[in-house]
Amino acid sequence: METMWSVWFFILGAVLASFGGVVGYRLPKGMKVMGVERSQCDNCERQLKWYELFPIVSFLVSGGKCGTCKKRIPIIYTVVELLTGALYAFSFMKYGFSVELLLACSLILLCAIIFVSDLLYFIISDKVLIVFFVWFLVLQVVFEYRSWLDAVAGGLLGFCFLLLLAILSKGGIGGGDIKLMGVLGLVLGFQGAFLTLMIASVVGLIVGAIGLLMKKFTRKTAIPFGPYLALGALGTFYYKLELLNFYI
């Protein structure tokens, strides 16, 4: 039974990630998320058929290319769908049917949307952040999954720390990152917000250093910070105590 539910959660995660990819792709371009605008090829602008919209499967069947112009489809969407599905299944196996599972699935979907939009366009949509902020606030009111003091302290730590960093670096941190960290802090609490910032900073530093060594980046190359915050938030959510013990 657990295996069956894990498969269902994998499928659910992949489907929601597919929708999240649409959100992350359309909002920065000012397109409608819901409505008559069906997904289309970025190159020839042909609207995709219904059977071309299945997460992961459609990409594999098409060989990763548009059926009309034969241009390669960005693999980032399929990777996000695969990872999101895997994380949904992992979350079910770790938490079962619980408040933690609901929080995990919500957090994963937020991170999937942020990953796509920030990596492709260097934009973290205020609309997305508002929706998830309200949703996490509702969950906090209904379930009170952490103390209000801890939730507020986490949100303030994340928001204020990156705001201060943005001021000191004269714009080195984007406003979207600042607001995103405020939302993540609400979910993760004070210690969780601290760990998320540390993980994101270390991973970002490593990626930046590798990019410089390989001459892919220069010191002035803009690097999206949202994906690193997403990675830090998910790692903290799953393994907060282990990470705190390791840090100490």
C-alpha positions, 0 to 999 in steps of 0.5 A, spaced: 500 500 500 505 504 501 508 503 494 502 505 491 501 511 495 508 513 493 507 512 486 501 516 486 504 522 490 510 521 484 505 522 479 501 528 483 508 532 484 510 531 476 503 534 474 503 540 479 511 541 477 508 541 470 503 546 472 508 550 476 513 550 470 507 554 466 507 559 472 514 560 472 514 561 464 508 565 463 508 570 469 515 573 468 512 574 460 506 577 463 502 571 460 495 568 463 496 562 467 489 560 466 485 560 460 485 559 453 493 560 452 495 552 451 502 551 452 506 552 445 513 551 442 518 557 444 521 557 437 515 556 432 510 558 437 505 551 435 500 550 440 502 543 443 496 537 443 493 535 449 497 528 448 504 532 448 502 535 455 504 529 459 509 530 464 516 527 463 513 522 458 511 527 453 518 529 453 521 522 452 516 520 447 518 526 443 525 525 444 526 532 447 524 535 440 518 539 438 514 535 433 514 541 428 520 545 428 525 539 431 528 544 436 530 541 442 525 542 448 529 545 454 530 540 459 529 544 465 522 543 465 522 535 465 528 535 470 524 539 475 518 535 474 522 529 475 525 532 482 518 534 484 515 527 483 521 524 487 520 529 492 513 528 493 514 520 494 520 521 498 515 526 503 510 521 503 514 515 505 518 520 510 511 523 513 505 519 511 499 523 511 500 528 516 501 536 516 508 535 515 506 532 508 502 538 506 507 543 508 513 539 504 508 538 498 507 546 498 514 548 500 516 543 494 511 546 489 513 553 491 521 551 490 519 548 483 516 555 481 522 559 483 527 555 480 524 555 473 522 563 473 529 565 477 533 560 473 530 562 466 528 570 467 532 572 474 525 574 476 521 571 482 514 573 481 510 577 487 504 574 485 507 567 487 510 569 493 503 572 495 499 566 494 504 562 498 505 566 503 497 566 504 497 559 504 502 558 509 499 563 514 492 559 513 496 553 515 499 556 521 493 559 523 489 552 522 495 547 525 499 552 528 505 547 526 510 551 530 510 557 535 508 564 532 514 567 535 518 562 532 514 563 525 515 571 525 522 571 528 524 566 522 520 570 517 523 577 519 530 574 520 530 571 512 527 578 510 531 583 514 538 579 513 537 579 505 535 586 505 541 588 509 545 585 504 542 588 498 543 595 502 550 593 503 552 590 496 548 596 493 543 591 489 547 585 489 541 581 492 534 582 488 527 584 491 524 577 490 530 573 494 528 578 500 521 577 499 522 569 498 526 568 504 521 572 508 516 567 506 521 561 507 522 563 514 515 563 516 515 556 514 522 554 517 522 558 523 528 562 526 533 556 526 531 554 519 531 560 516 538 561 519 540 554 516 537 556 509 541 562 508 547 558 510 546 552 505 544 557 500 550 562 501 555 556 501 552 552 495 552 559 491 559 560 493 561 553 490 558 554 484 560 561 483 567 559 484 567 553 479 564 558 474 570 562 475 575 557 475 572 554 468 571 561 466 564 560 465 563 566 469 566 573 471 566 577 477 560 581 474 556 575 472 549 575 475 547 569 478 540 567 480 540 566 488 533 563 488 534 556 486 540 556 492 535 558 497 530 553 494 535 548 495 537 550 502 530 550 504 528 543 502 534 541 505 533 544 512 525 542 512 527 535 511 534 534 515 534 540 520 536 537 526 542 533 523 544 540 519 544 543 526 548 538 529 553 538 524 553 545 524 555 546 531 
